């Protein structure tokens, strides 16, 4: 099909305007005629998928995971399918706002109260999909979307393309042998070693990285290159928040010390 305004993706979904290009394809705003709302439609870029089979695997995995989820903190999937020329697509709720990384670039560090508002909702979302034995494995600021007022945003978790659903086979098609699954700065030590063997603790580690970023406006584990980042993570080398931002509530450093314990069994065991 031609991606132009007015084109019908399904009998009920009519393209309205392009929203952008992503790593796996294009994103459009569309009118859902039956529900009488605007929706977002994501298409796979088949030319990219031809040279990188993992794109189709990630796209299919995201759709397969989202269809199992129903939480205010997870982007909602309405339907999935293929166009008449075989291009896979998914129809999702349209989100208006900004990603967490955009918010931090715009405002810098957040107050502990503002961080608490976002963390509380992220915890709700994690509890929902962890309760279904789904591990996200790529929680990062780019995958957290904030909708509505700055003071009381609605938080949405995006991009389940690297998620591990229950009973899923290995990730060979998804990444290739020896390839990291996730984003280095947000990965737990055990995820660096083997993404196939991680449990919910990997997402809780990433949640703590997000909390640190919101409070300090910088990542806890960083370096000049990926190797340096991975080494910092595996050694647990980060600056305590109180050494960077004076006046933080007492107990903050202790919270992060537990959240970033190198032994995943010693960390917090729940997002709530």
N, C-alpha and C positions, 0 to 999 in steps of 0.2 A: 504494500500500500504506500501511497505518498503521504508524507508527514506534512500536511498543510492544514491551516485553519478550515474547519468545516468537514474534514474527513471523518468518517465513521469507523471507529475501532471495533465496536460492537453495535448492535441495533440500538443500544441505550447510551453509548458513550461517544460523544462528538468532540474532536479536538478543537481547542479554542486558541491557545497561544503557546509558544515554546517557553519553557522555564529555565532550561540550561542543559549543559552537557556534563556527564559524569564519567567516571573511569570505566563503566560498563556499557554506557549508551546515553540515550537522550531522555529528557524529562519534559512532559507537556502538562499544561493545565487543560482540562476538558470539562464539558458539561455532562453530568449524568442525568439523562432525561427522565428516568423513572423516579430517582430520589430527589430530583430538582435541586441539586447542589453542584458546586464545582469540586472536581477531584483532581488528583495527580496521576498521570499515566507514565510509567517507566518502560522504555523499550530497550532491548538488548541491541548493541551495535554488532551486527552479524559479521562485518568485515574484521572487527577486532576479535570476535569469538573464533573466527576461522584460524587465526594465528595463535590464540590463547584459549584452549578448551576450558580452562578453569573459570573463565567468565560465565559460560553457560552453567557450570556446576554451581557457582556462587549464586547466580540469579535464581536457579531452581531451588537451591537450599533456602534462600531467603523467603521465597514464596511458600515453600513447604512448612517452614517454621511459623511464619506470620499467620497462616491459616489456623494454627493451633492456639493462638494467643488472643485474649480479649481483656485488655487493661487500658485504662485512661492514660497510662504512661508509656504505652507502646503504640507506634504508628499503626493505624488500622488498615488491614487489607480487605478490599471489597470483592475483587475477583482477579482471576489470572486466566491467561489463554495465549493463543497464537493468532497473528494476523493471517490474512489469506495467502501471504507469501512465506509463512512459517516463522515469522519473527516473534519470539516470546515477549509478553508484556504482563505487567501487573497494574491494577487499578487500586490506588490507595487514597486515604484521606489527604486533602490539601492542607498543608501547614503554612501559616503565615507568621513570620517572626525571624529569629536568627539562631545560628548554632551557638553553642557555649563558647567555642573558640572565637567567634566574631564578637560576642559579648565581652570577653576578656580583653580582646584587642582594643575594643572601644572604651571600656571603663576601667581597666586595670583590676587590681584585687578587689574582692567583695568583703563586706562585713560578715562576721560570724553568723549573724541572724539571716542574712541573705543566702549564705551558703547552706544554712540549715533548711531553708525552704526547699532548695533544689535537692539536697541530699535525701530529704524525707521522701520526696516523690521518686527519686531514683531507686531508693530502697523498696518502695512499693512495686515498681516495675520489675526489679530483680527478684523479689520474692515470688512474683507471679510466674515468671518463666523458670526460675529455679524449682518451683513447686511442680513443674512439668518435666523436670530433669533436662532442661535446655540450658546450655552454657553459651553465653554470647561470644566471648573470646576476643572481641575487638571493641570494647568500651573505650571511647576516647572523646575528647571535647568536640571533635568534628561530627561525632555520631549522637550528640545530645542536642536536641532542638528545644528552644524556649519560645512558647507561644503566649501572647497577651502582655499584661502590664509588667514592667521591669520589677516592681516590688513583689508581685505575686504571680510569677509566670506558671503556665502549665508546662510540665516537662515531658518530652517525648523521646523515647529511645529509638534510634534508627539503625539501619544496615545490619541485618542478620545474615549476611552472606558468608560469614566465617563461623556462624554458630554451630554448635554440636548438639543435634537433637538426640533423644534417648535411642540407644541401640544403633546409632549411625556407624557405618563402616569407616575405615581409615580415611585419611585425607590425601591420598596419593594424587587423585585427579585434581583436588582443590589447589594443591601447592607444589607438588613434586617432592621427591625424596630429599630430605635435608633442608627444606625451606621453612623459615619461621612462619607460624600462623599467628597473625596479630600485628600490633604496632609496638616496636621495641620499647619506647618510653613508657608504655602502659602495661607491659607484660610482667607477670610474676616470674620469680626464679624458676619455678617448676614448669611454667609454660615455655620458657626458653629451651628447657631440656627436652620436653615432649608435649606438644599441644594435644595429642590424642589421649593423654592420660590425666588431664587436668579435671578438677571438679569445680564446684561453685566458688571455691577460694580464689581462683584466678580472677573472676569478675569482682570479687570483694577487694582484691588488691588494686585493680583498676579503679574501683570506686574511691579508694583512698588517694590514689594519684589525682583524680579529679578534684577531690576535696582540697588537697594541697595546692593545686593550681588555682582554685578559686580564692583561697586565702592569701596566697603569696604572689599570684600572677606569674609563676614560673613553674616548670616541671621539677619534681624532686630528683629524678634520675636523668642526667643529661651528659653530653660529652661531645667532643669534636667530630666523632664518627660513630657508626653503629656499634662497632666493637667496644668503644669506650662506654657507650650507654649500657650495653649488655653486661659489661663488667661491673659497672656501678650498681646495677640491679642485683646481680648475683652476690655482690659483696655487701649489699644493703647500705651503700654509701650515699647519704643525703644530709642536707643541713636541717637541723631541727627548726621548725617554724618560728619559735620565739627568738632565734638568733637573727632572723631576717626581718621580722615585723614585731617591734616592741609593743607591749600592751595587750597581747592576745590573752584570752582567758586561761587561767591555770588549768592544767590537765591536758592541754592541746598536744604538747610534746609526747606525753605518755600515750595518748590515743594513737598517734602516728607510730610510735615505737611498737605498739601491739599490732597495728594494721600492717606494718611493713616487717613483721617478724619473718625471718628467712624460713622458719619451719611453719608450713601452712596450717598445721594442727594447733599451733599456738596463737593464731590470728583470731579475729572475730569470725564466728561461724554463721552469722546471719546478717542480712542487710538491714534488719530492723533493730 
